[in-house]
Amino acid sequence: MFCANCYKEIPAGKSYYKHQDTNQSYCSLDCLNDHMIYTHVLTIETSEGEESTEEQDNDE
């Protein structure tokens, strides 16, 4: 089995992290975080920007 982020082999019997939606395996929490930030950052930024704009409009 290989890490979906860094592609290093995850030895048999070693613990690993698994993404619930994609079932991809990650050798460390850092690799899982790196993958999540890379694949979801645009959605997060867009969502926060829209919320921030709506809140500012409501305050005026």
The first five atom37 places (N, CA, C, CB, O) and aatype in JSON, in Angstrom:
{
  "aatype": [12, 13, 4, 0, 2, 4, 18, 11, 6, 9, 14, 0, 7, 11, 15, 18, 18, 11, 8, 5, 3, 16, 2, 5, 15, 18, 4, 15, 10, 3, 4, 10, 2, 3, 8, 12, 9, 18, 16, 8, 19, 10, 16, 9, 6, 16, 15, 6, 7, 6, 6, 15, 16, 6, 6, 5, 3, 2, 3, 6],
  "atom_mask": [
    [1, 1, 1, 1, 1],
    [1, 1, 1, 1, 1],
    [1, 1, 1, 1, 1],
    [1, 1, 1, 1, 1],
    [1, 1, 1, 1, 1],
    [1, 1, 1, 1, 1],
    [1, 1, 1, 1, 1],
    [1, 1, 1, 1, 1],
    [1, 1, 1, 1, 1],
    [1, 1, 1, 1, 1],
    [1, 1, 1, 1, 1],
    [1, 1, 1, 1, 1],
    [1, 1, 1, 0, 1],
    [1, 1, 1, 1, 1],
    [1, 1, 1, 1, 1],
    [1, 1, 1, 1, 1],
    [1, 1, 1, 1, 1],
    [1, 1, 1, 1, 1],
    [1, 1, 1, 1, 1],
    [1, 1, 1, 1, 1],
    [1, 1, 1, 1, 1],
    [1, 1, 1, 1, 1],
    [1, 1, 1, 1, 1],
    [1, 1, 1, 1, 1],
    [1, 1, 1, 1, 1],
    [1, 1, 1, 1, 1],
    [1, 1, 1, 1, 1],
    [1, 1, 1, 1, 1],
    [1, 1, 1, 1, 1],
    [1, 1, 1, 1, 1],
    [1, 1, 1, 1, 1],
    [1, 1, 1, 1, 1],
    [1, 1, 1, 1, 1],
    [1, 1, 1, 1, 1],
    [1, 1, 1, 1, 1],
    [1, 1, 1, 1, 1],
    [1, 1, 1, 1, 1],
    [1, 1, 1, 1, 1],
    [1, 1, 1, 1, 1],
    [1, 1, 1, 1, 1],
    [1, 1, 1, 1, 1],
    [1, 1, 1, 1, 1],
    [1, 1, 1, 1, 1],
    [1, 1, 1, 1, 1],
    [1, 1, 1, 1, 1],
    [1, 1, 1, 1, 1],
    [1, 1, 1, 1, 1],
    [1, 1, 1, 1, 1],
    [1, 1, 1, 0, 1],
    [1, 1, 1, 1, 1],
    [1, 1, 1, 1, 1],
    [1, 1, 1, 1, 1],
    [1, 1, 1, 1, 1],
    [1, 1, 1, 1, 1],
    [1, 1, 1, 1, 1],
    [1, 1, 1, 1, 1],
    [1, 1, 1, 1, 1],
    [1, 1, 1, 1, 1],
    [1, 1, 1, 1, 1],
    [1, 1, 1, 1, 1]
  ],
  "atom_positions": [
    [[0.86, -1.16, 0.0], [0.0, 0.0, 0.0], [0.91, 1.23, 0.0], [-0.98, -0.01, 1.24], [1.97, 1.24, 0.63]],
    [[0.48, 2.28, -0.72], [1.27, 3.49, -0.84], [0.48, 4.72, -0.39], [1.76, 3.67, -2.28], [-0.75, 4.75, -0.52]],
    [[1.18, 5.71, 0.13], [0.57, 6.96, 0.55], [0.06, 7.71, -0.68], [1.58, 7.84, 1.35], [0.78, 7.83, -1.67]],
    [[-1.17, 8.19, -0.63], [-1.78, 8.9, -1.76], [-1.2, 10.29, -1.95], [-3.29, 9.0, -1.56], [-1.45, 10.92, -2.98]],
    [[-0.43, 10.78, -0.99], [0.15, 12.12, -1.1], [1.63, 12.07, -1.5], [0.0, 12.88, 0.21], [2.02, 12.69, -2.49]],
    [[2.45, 11.35, -0.75], [3.9, 11.33, -1.01], [4.34, 10.08, -1.76], [4.67, 11.43, 0.29], [5.49, 9.98, -2.19]],
    [[3.44, 9.12, -1.93], [3.67, 7.89, -2.69], [4.7, 6.96, -2.05], [4.11, 8.23, -4.07], [5.21, 6.06, -2.72]],
    [[5.02, 7.16, -0.77], [5.92, 6.25, -0.07], [5.14, 5.0, 0.32], [6.57, 6.92, 1.18], [3.93, 5.06, 0.56]],
    [[5.84, 3.88, 0.37], [5.18, 2.64, 0.76], [4.85, 2.66, 2.25], [6.08, 1.43, 0.42], [5.67, 3.07, 3.08]],
    [[3.65, 2.22, 2.58], [3.24, 2.08, 3.98], [3.43, 0.61, 4.34], [1.73, 2.56, 4.21], [2.7, -0.25, 3.83]],
    [[4.4, 0.31, 5.21], [4.69, -1.09, 5.53], [3.49, -1.81, 6.17], [5.89, -1.17, 6.47], [2.7, -1.19, 6.88]],
    [[3.38, -3.09, 5.9], [2.31, -3.9, 6.5], [2.44, -3.83, 8.02], [2.38, -5.38, 6.0], [3.54, -3.93, 8.56]],
    [[1.33, -3.67, 8.69], [1.31, -3.61, 10.15], [1.52, -2.21, 10.71], [0.0, 0.0, 0.0], [1.31, -2.01, 11.91]],
    [[1.92, -1.25, 9.89], [2.09, 0.13, 10.36], [0.74, 0.84, 10.29], [3.17, 0.89, 9.52], [-0.03, 0.64, 9.36]],
    [[0.47, 1.68, 11.28], [-0.79, 2.43, 11.26], [-0.73, 3.51, 10.18], [-1.08, 3.06, 12.65], [0.35, 3.98, 9.82]],
    [[-1.9, 3.88, 9.68], [-1.99, 4.9, 8.64], [-3.33, 5.58, 8.75], [-1.79, 4.28, 7.23], [-4.22, 5.13, 9.48]],
    [[-3.49, 6.68, 8.03], [-4.74, 7.44, 8.02], [-5.47, 7.15, 6.72], [-4.48, 8.98, 8.17], [-4.84, 6.99, 5.67]],
    [[-6.8, 7.09, 6.77], [-7.59, 6.8, 5.58], [-8.69, 7.85, 5.43], [-8.21, 5.37, 5.66], [-9.41, 8.15, 6.38]],
    [[-8.81, 8.4, 4.24], [-9.85, 9.38, 3.93], [-11.17, 8.63, 3.82], [-9.53, 10.18, 2.61], [-11.26, 7.67, 3.06]],
    [[-12.19, 9.05, 4.56], [-13.45, 8.31, 4.6], [-14.19, 8.32, 3.28], [-14.33, 8.87, 5.68], [-14.82, 7.32, 2.92]],
    [[-14.15, 9.43, 2.55], [-14.91, 9.52, 1.3], [-14.23, 8.81, 0.14], [-15.13, 10.97, 0.94], [-14.9, 8.2, -0.69]],
    [[-12.9, 8.89, 0.07], [-12.18, 8.35, -1.09], [-11.49, 7.03, -0.8], [-11.16, 9.34, -1.56], [-11.05, 6.35, -1.73]],
    [[-11.39, 6.65, 0.47], [-10.67, 5.45, 0.89], [-9.19, 5.48, 0.53], [-11.31, 4.22, 0.29], [-8.56, 4.43, 0.46]],
    [[-8.63, 6.67, 0.29], [-7.2, 6.78, 0.03], [-6.45, 6.7, 1.35], [-6.87, 8.1, -0.72], [-6.93, 7.18, 2.37]],
    [[-5.26, 6.09, 1.32], [-4.45, 5.91, 2.51], [-3.32, 6.94, 2.55], [-3.88, 4.49, 2.57], [-2.79, 7.32, 1.51]],
    [[-2.98, 7.38, 3.77], [-1.92, 8.37, 3.98], [-0.99, 7.88, 5.08], [-2.51, 9.76, 4.33], [-1.46, 7.37, 6.1]],
    [[0.32, 8.04, 4.88], [1.3, 7.51, 5.83], [1.38, 8.33, 7.11], [2.65, 7.45, 5.19], [1.83, 7.82, 8.14]],
    [[0.96, 9.59, 7.06], [1.04, 10.44, 8.25], [-0.09, 11.47, 8.23], [2.42, 11.15, 8.34], [-0.72, 11.7, 7.2]],
    [[-0.31, 12.08, 9.36], [-1.32, 13.13, 9.45], [-0.89, 14.33, 8.6], [-1.55, 13.55, 10.92], [-1.73, 15.02, 8.02]],
    [[0.42, 14.59, 8.53], [0.92, 15.68, 7.69], [0.56, 15.45, 6.23], [2.45, 15.82, 7.84], [0.15, 16.38, 5.54]],
    [[0.71, 14.22, 5.74], [0.37, 13.92, 4.35], [-1.14, 14.08, 4.11], [0.8, 12.48, 3.99], [-1.55, 14.61, 3.08]],
    [[-1.95, 13.64, 5.05], [-3.4, 13.8, 4.92], [-3.76, 15.29, 4.9], [-4.14, 13.08, 6.07], [-4.56, 15.72, 4.08]],
    [[-3.17, 16.07, 5.81], [-3.43, 17.51, 5.85], [-2.99, 18.2, 4.56], [-2.73, 18.15, 7.04], [-3.72, 19.03, 4.02]],
    [[-1.8, 17.85, 4.07], [-1.31, 18.45, 2.82], [-2.28, 18.17, 1.68], [0.08, 17.9, 2.47], [-2.59, 19.07, 0.89]],
    [[-2.77, 16.95, 1.6], [-3.71, 16.59, 0.54], [-5.02, 17.37, 0.7], [-4.0, 15.07, 0.56], [-5.55, 17.89, -0.28]],
    [[-5.53, 17.45, 1.91], [-6.8, 18.14, 2.15], [-6.68, 19.62, 1.84], [-7.26, 17.94, 3.59], [-7.59, 20.2, 1.24]],
    [[-5.58, 20.24, 2.23], [-5.38, 21.66, 1.96], [-5.29, 21.89, 0.46], [-4.11, 22.19, 2.67], [-5.89, 22.83, -0.06]],
    [[-4.54, 21.05, -0.23], [-4.35, 21.22, -1.68], [-5.67, 21.02, -2.44], [-3.3, 20.23, -2.19], [-5.97, 21.79, -3.35]],
    [[-6.44, 20.02, -2.07], [-7.64, 19.71, -2.85], [-8.86, 20.53, -2.44], [-7.97, 18.26, -2.71], [-9.81, 20.63, -3.22]],
    [[-8.86, 21.12, -1.25], [-10.05, 21.81, -0.77], [-9.86, 23.3, -0.53], [-10.5, 21.18, 0.49], [-10.81, 23.99, -0.14]],
    [[-8.66, 23.82, -0.75], [-8.39, 25.22, -0.4], [-9.25, 26.19, -1.2], [-6.93, 25.54, -0.62], [-9.7, 27.19, -0.63]],
    [[-9.5, 25.95, -2.46], [-10.31, 26.88, -3.25], [-11.74, 26.94, -2.74], [-10.29, 26.49, -4.72], [-12.33, 28.02, -2.68]],
    [[-12.3, 25.82, -2.38], [-13.65, 25.77, -1.84], [-13.71, 26.54, -0.52], [-14.11, 24.32, -1.64], [-14.65, 27.3, -0.28]],
    [[-12.74, 26.34, 0.33], [-12.72, 27.01, 1.63], [-12.61, 28.52, 1.44], [-11.57, 26.49, 2.5], [-13.35, 29.27, 2.07]],
    [[-11.69, 28.97, 0.59], [-11.5, 30.41, 0.39], [-12.76, 31.04, -0.21], [-10.3, 30.66, -0.52], [-13.16, 32.12, 0.22]],
    [[-13.37, 30.39, -1.18], [-14.57, 30.92, -1.81], [-15.69, 31.02, -0.79], [-14.99, 30.04, -3.0], [-16.38, 32.04, -0.72]],
    [[-15.88, 29.99, 0.0], [-16.95, 29.97, 0.99], [-16.74, 31.09, 2.01], [-17.01, 28.61, 1.69], [-17.69, 31.8, 2.35]],
    [[-15.52, 31.24, 2.5], [-15.27, 32.28, 3.5], [-15.46, 33.66, 2.9], [-13.85, 32.14, 4.07], [-15.99, 34.55, 3.56]],
    [[-15.03, 33.85, 1.67], [-15.18, 35.15, 1.03], [-16.64, 35.53, 0.87], [0.0, 0.0, 0.0], [-17.01, 36.67, 1.13]],
    [[-17.47, 34.59, 0.47], [-18.89, 34.87, 0.3], [-19.54, 35.19, 1.65], [-19.61, 33.68, -0.37], [-20.34, 36.12, 1.75]],
    [[-19.2, 34.42, 2.67], [-19.79, 34.67, 3.99], [-19.36, 36.04, 4.5], [-19.37, 33.57, 4.99], [-20.18, 36.78, 5.04]],
    [[-18.12, 36.37, 4.32], [-17.59, 37.65, 4.78], [-18.3, 38.8, 4.08], [-16.07, 37.73, 4.55], [-18.66, 39.79, 4.72]],
    [[-18.51, 38.69, 2.78], [-19.19, 39.73, 2.01], [-20.64, 39.88, 2.47], [-19.14, 39.41, 0.5], [-21.12, 41.0, 2.64]],
    [[-21.32, 38.77, 2.68], [-22.71, 38.83, 3.13], [-22.83, 39.49, 4.5], [-23.32, 37.42, 3.17], [-23.74, 40.28, 4.74]],
    [[-21.91, 39.16, 5.4], [-21.96, 39.75, 6.73], [-21.73, 41.26, 6.66], [-20.91, 39.1, 7.65], [-22.39, 42.02, 7.36]],
    [[-20.81, 41.69, 5.81], [-20.54, 43.12, 5.68], [-21.75, 43.84, 5.11], [-19.31, 43.36, 4.8], [-22.06, 44.95, 5.54]],
    [[-22.43, 43.23, 4.13], [-23.62, 43.85, 3.55], [-24.74, 43.99, 4.58], [-24.1, 43.04, 2.35], [-25.46, 44.98, 4.58]],
    [[-24.89, 42.99, 5.45], [-25.95, 43.03, 6.46], [-25.69, 44.08, 7.53], [-26.09, 41.67, 7.1], [-26.63, 44.6, 8.13]],
    [[-24.41, 44.39, 7.78], [-24.07, 45.37, 8.81], [-24.34, 46.8, 8.36], [-22.61, 45.23, 9.21], [-24.52, 47.68, 9.19]],
    [[-24.37, 47.04, 7.06], [-24.54, 48.41, 6.56], [-25.94, 48.83, 6.56], [-24.0, 48.56, 5.2], [-26.25, 49.95, 6.17]]
  ]
}
